[in-house]
Amino acid sequence: MDFRPTEHHQVLRRTIREFAESEIRPHVMQWDEAQCFPSELMPRLADLGLMGIQIPEDYGGAGMSAVDYCICIEELARVDPSVALTVAAHNGLCTAHIYMFGTEAQKQKYLVPLARGEKIGAWGLTEPSGGSDAGGTRTGSGRQDGEWVLNGAKTFTTHGSVGHVLVAMAVTDRSAGRHGISAFIIERGAPGFSPGRKENKLGMRASDTSEVIFDGCRVAEDQLLGEPGQGFVNSLQVLDAGRIGIAALAVGLAQGSHEAALRYAKERHQFGQPISSFQAIQWKLADDATAIEAARLLTYRAAMLKDLGLRTTRESSMAKLFASEIAVRVADNGVQIHGGYGFVKDYPAEKYFRDVKLTTIGEGTSEIQRMLIAREILA
Ligand SMILES: Cc1cc2nc3c(=O)[nH]c(=O)nc-3n(C[C@H](O)[C@H](O)[C@H](O)COP(=O)(O)OP(=O)(O)OC[C@H]3O[C@@H](n4cnc5c(N)ncnc54)[C@H](O)[C@@H]3O)c2cc1C
């Protein structure tokens, strides 16, 4: 057991940190206020291999490990959690699903441009009537004249309005319950497929979230992804890995918020001394630093197990649950340490406070993570 980062990890962290500081930091508030998806950033993310982080080089990716992936997401989230969410959703959901379950032809056609960052991926499981209970998918798909015809809608789809390739789950056999749900690859511009309402969000405002609508949407037979009826089961496998990414996002966000609070605590004077000299402030900072380290270790452990090819359902959920919940506390402390200045937009504390809440909701709420962990430990 060796808890030290390798030379490679250190160089990777430095590279992504420098990029985030120079090319993302100056625009964070402007993108947030305008709820503007930074499409101009995508080619730069692609140059760094961040659009296909864990995809092998043969398919246009950077061929990095799951631990490397965590470092990349962490460093982006430290500066802008919205950009980290964009990268995590593109890599961890749509792109990962096609890599894990696609045919060779599907990989050549869809995975390669996604991993090179020429196309942006979206992934639709959640529906207006079913989020946590994703097995209750209602969007349906039937065969007609040698094609699949989809009807229904997905909600809260990251990249729903800016994505080029969508992987969406739809019922192909209503009598088979969860085993009657299949995955489909749908391209932007497909007949009967359109983005719906774009969400006006509390946080993560520079990431694109919208409904997608299927109204007699026709897709070719060979756009079925994975085995028929395995879409739901495969989604759970995709989420096992995806949750490690959200845990890393929470760790990076907490780190960014904590660094801002540390800086401010040393600068701000009250009663003739820096507020960092008060024990009440020191204890918050100490608790936060400790919790962030613990969350990071849980996250890296889940990633390391994934790199070893092991099943990580329990470890991914533990990492995601713990990291997201401590990140909420760290961001709350960040605002508190800034006092009134934590409540206004001149300091970064308020944005971390808004962004962080997504981490306890997306890719399975904290309640669902507890359910999954309980199921694993009681089995
Ligand atoms: C910004 C953003 C981006 C997202 N991106 C995507 C995406 O790209 N693709 C996608 O498919 N989805 C996406 N989602 C959806 C997200 O995964 C869901 O919002 C989440 O899974 C919760 O579903 P829900 O919103 O329907 O809440 P519900 O399932 O209605 O839950 C409401 C509350 O009830 C609780 N609850 C539900 N069931 C139980 C239970 N059995 N026991 C105890 N408590 C329970 C929940 O924990 C929660 O507190 C995104 C969401 C957001 C906000």
The ligand as a Gaussian input file, in Angstrom:
#p B3LYP/6-31G(d) Opt

LIG

0 1
 C      -27.757000      19.447000     -12.949000
 C      -28.253000      18.051000     -13.130000
 C      -27.693000      17.251000     -14.111000
 C      -28.172000      15.958000     -14.331000
 N      -27.666000      15.229000     -15.380000
 C      -28.260000      14.041000     -15.700000
 C      -27.880000      13.347000     -16.883000
 O      -26.976000      13.758000     -17.616000
 N      -28.541000      12.202000     -17.196000
 C      -29.535000      11.698000     -16.414000
 O      -30.082000      10.647000     -16.746000
 N      -29.914000      12.338000     -15.267000
 C      -29.317000      13.500000     -14.913000
 N      -29.711000      14.172000     -13.778000
 C      -30.805000      13.640000     -12.984000
 C      -30.401000      13.124000     -11.622000
 O      -29.670000      11.935000     -11.754000
 C      -31.705000      12.958000     -10.821000
 O      -32.164000      14.267000     -10.543000
 C      -31.509000      12.174000      -9.560000
 O      -31.219000      10.834000      -9.852000
 C      -32.752000      12.232000      -8.648000
 O      -33.926000      11.972000      -9.351000
 P      -35.179000      12.987000      -9.206000
 O      -34.680000      14.350000      -9.458000
 O      -36.282000      12.481000     -10.056000
 O      -35.589000      12.894000      -7.690000
 P      -36.573000      11.803000      -7.012000
 O      -36.167000      10.459000      -7.432000
 O      -37.970000      12.223000      -7.249000
 O      -36.210000      11.990000      -5.487000
 C      -36.781000      12.994000      -4.652000
 C      -36.299000      12.746000      -3.225000
 O      -36.815000      11.467000      -2.774000
 C      -35.734000      10.662000      -2.347000
 N      -36.014000       9.250000      -2.646000
 C      -36.422000       8.730000      -3.819000
 N      -36.542000       7.398000      -3.722000
 C      -36.190000       7.070000      -2.452000
 C      -36.105000       5.848000      -1.705000
 N      -36.389000       4.675000      -2.274000
 N      -35.725000       5.913000      -0.422000
 C      -35.419000       7.082000       0.162000
 N      -35.477000       8.272000      -0.483000
 C      -35.857000       8.261000      -1.766000
 C      -34.529000      11.155000      -3.112000
 O      -33.314000      10.788000      -2.487000
 C      -34.774000      12.653000      -3.103000
 O      -34.365000      13.189000      -1.871000
 C      -29.205000      15.452000     -13.517000
 C      -29.743000      16.244000     -12.492000
 C      -29.295000      17.524000     -12.301000
 C      -29.932000      18.369000     -11.233000

